[in-house]
Amino acid sequence: MGRPKKTTPNDVVALSIRLPIPVRDQILKRAALNRRSLNQEVVWLLEKALQSLASEPESKDPPPPD
């Protein structure tokens, strides 16, 4: 099998997700206004959401279903 590949915080991975069309359209509009690609806008939004969650107490959300 070999050794696991060493990673750094700047490594990038490909991710395929499904979005409802209205959500995708909202993100596309934001991306255009902010002069970013769809990918850059999604990454920016996720980073902001994670920063916001980090300042909250532990999550009250139920775990996602398997």
Backbone as CSV, one residue per row, in Angstrom:
resi,resn,N_x,N_y,N_z,CA_x,CA_y,CA_z,C_x,C_y,C_z
1,MET,0.808,-1.199,0.000,0.000,0.000,0.000,0.849,1.261,0.000
2,GLY,1.970,1.237,0.642,2.813,2.416,0.677,2.486,3.307,1.855
3,ARG,3.273,4.337,1.988,3.070,5.284,3.086,1.973,6.287,2.752
4,PRO,1.271,6.760,3.772,0.277,7.802,3.512,0.975,9.078,3.055
5,LYS,0.355,9.780,2.153,0.910,11.019,1.635,0.883,12.089,2.721
6,LYS,1.998,12.819,2.862,2.037,13.920,3.817,1.272,15.095,3.220
7,THR,0.488,15.752,4.061,-0.282,16.894,3.595,0.103,18.137,4.393
8,THR,-0.197,19.282,3.815,0.019,20.555,4.490,-1.309,21.298,4.527
9,PRO,-1.427,22.311,5.377,-2.685,23.068,5.446,-3.056,23.758,4.130
10,ASN,-2.089,23.950,3.244,-2.379,24.623,1.974,-2.745,23.653,0.857
11,ASP,-2.732,22.350,1.131,-3.134,21.390,0.112,-4.606,21.573,-0.209
12,VAL,-4.973,21.232,-1.425,-6.346,21.403,-1.896,-6.881,20.041,-2.314
13,VAL,-8.145,19.787,-2.022,-8.789,18.548,-2.451,-10.009,18.888,-3.303
14,ALA,-10.316,18.023,-4.237,-11.513,18.190,-5.056,-12.703,17.626,-4.293
15,LEU,-13.833,18.297,-4.401,-15.035,17.874,-3.696,-16.234,18.109,-4.602
16,SER,-17.036,17.105,-4.755,-18.244,17.228,-5.565,-19.441,17.276,-4.617
17,ILE,-20.267,18.319,-4.732,-21.449,18.435,-3.868,-22.678,18.702,-4.721
18,ARG,-23.824,18.412,-4.146,-25.100,18.705,-4.808,-25.713,19.907,-4.114
19,LEU,-26.124,20.896,-4.898,-26.766,22.087,-4.355,-28.123,22.265,-5.005
20,PRO,-29.105,22.696,-4.237,-30.362,23.077,-4.878,-30.081,24.251,-5.828
21,ILE,-30.757,24.275,-6.951,-30.517,25.319,-7.956,-30.636,26.728,-7.370
22,PRO,-31.635,27.030,-6.530,-31.706,28.395,-5.980,-30.484,28.767,-5.133
23,VAL,-29.922,27.801,-4.406,-28.726,28.068,-3.602,-27.546,28.335,-4.525
24,ARG,-27.387,27.506,-5.541,-26.306,27.717,-6.506,-26.432,29.087,-7.174
25,ASP,-27.650,29.460,-7.546,-27.859,30.758,-8.196,-27.498,31.914,-7.269
26,GLN,-27.841,31.792,-5.992,-27.486,32.830,-5.020,-25.971,32.968,-4.910
27,ILE,-25.289,31.834,-4.853,-23.832,31.868,-4.728,-23.209,32.432,-6.001
28,LEU,-23.745,32.070,-7.153,-23.229,32.620,-8.415,-23.378,34.136,-8.463
29,LYS,-24.522,34.651,-7.997,-24.733,36.104,-7.975,-23.731,36.778,-7.048
30,ARG,-23.532,36.200,-5.864,-22.545,36.751,-4.916,-21.153,36.718,-5.519
31,ALA,-20.824,35.614,-6.176,-19.496,35.476,-6.779,-19.269,36.559,-7.824
32,ALA,-20.256,36.813,-8.647,-20.119,37.849,-9.675,-19.949,39.230,-9.041
33,LEU,-20.745,39.516,-8.017,-20.633,40.812,-7.331,-19.271,40.991,-6.675
34,ASN,-18.712,39.906,-6.173,-17.432,39.955,-5.467,-16.241,39.657,-6.379
35,ARG,-16.523,39.508,-7.679,-15.485,39.215,-8.675,-14.659,37.991,-8.289
36,ARG,-15.387,36.934,-7.913,-14.753,35.660,-7.572,-15.394,34.564,-8.411
37,SER,-14.679,33.459,-8.538,-15.266,32.283,-9.186,-16.269,31.656,-8.224
38,LEU,-17.069,30.764,-8.739,-18.012,30.042,-7.890,-17.252,29.306,-6.787
39,ASN,-16.161,28.644,-7.147,-15.360,27.919,-6.166,-14.814,28.861,-5.096
40,GLN,-14.249,29.995,-5.509,-13.696,30.945,-4.540,-14.780,31.459,-3.596
41,GLU,-15.967,31.694,-4.122,-17.066,32.188,-3.289,-17.498,31.125,-2.287
42,VAL,-17.595,29.874,-2.718,-17.982,28.786,-1.817,-16.952,28.642,-0.701
43,VAL,-15.667,28.671,-1.050,-14.618,28.553,-0.039,-14.699,29.723,0.937
44,TRP,-14.882,30.934,0.426,-14.971,32.120,1.288,-16.163,31.997,2.243
45,LEU,-17.321,31.595,1.713,-18.515,31.446,2.546,-18.317,30.372,3.620
46,LEU,-17.714,29.258,3.255,-17.464,28.203,4.235,-16.494,28.663,5.319
47,GLU,-15.447,29.369,4.923,-14.494,29.880,5.919,-15.186,30.829,6.893
48,LYS,-16.019,31.732,6.377,-16.737,32.684,7.241,-17.704,31.954,8.166
49,ALA,-18.398,30.959,7.653,-19.335,30.194,8.479,-18.592,29.451,9.587
50,LEU,-17.450,28.867,9.252,-16.673,28.131,10.261,-16.106,29.074,11.317
51,GLN,-15.670,30.265,10.915,-15.197,31.256,11.884,-16.323,31.643,12.833
52,SER,-17.503,31.841,12.293,-18.657,32.210,13.098,-19.014,31.099,14.085
53,LEU,-18.986,29.868,13.611,-19.311,28.729,14.482,-18.271,28.532,15.571
54,ALA,-17.021,28.859,15.289,-15.953,28.675,16.266,-16.151,29.567,17.486
55,SER,-16.839,30.694,17.314,-17.048,31.611,18.430,-18.311,31.277,19.232
56,GLU,-19.065,30.284,18.786,-20.278,29.876,19.489,-19.960,28.748,20.469
57,PRO,-20.841,28.551,21.462,-20.662,27.375,22.326,-20.840,26.104,21.505
58,GLU,-20.577,24.966,22.120,-20.691,23.695,21.392,-22.006,23.579,20.663
59,SER,-21.971,22.896,19.549,-23.131,22.758,18.679,-24.303,22.089,19.377
60,LYS,-25.486,22.609,19.124,-26.721,22.001,19.636,-27.397,21.185,18.547
61,ASP,-26.815,21.247,17.334,-27.401,20.519,16.206,-27.245,19.018,16.401
62,PRO,-28.245,18.258,16.000,-28.099,16.795,16.072,-27.072,16.338,15.039
63,PRO,-26.421,15.204,15.276,-25.456,14.712,14.293,-26.153,14.377,12.976
64,PRO,-25.445,14.506,11.855,-26.080,14.185,10.572,-26.381,12.701,10.483
65,PRO,-27.420,12.338,9.712,-27.742,10.914,9.560,-26.647,10.218,8.758
66,ASP,-26.527,8.916,8.977,-25.510,8.119,8.247,-25.879,7.910,6.828
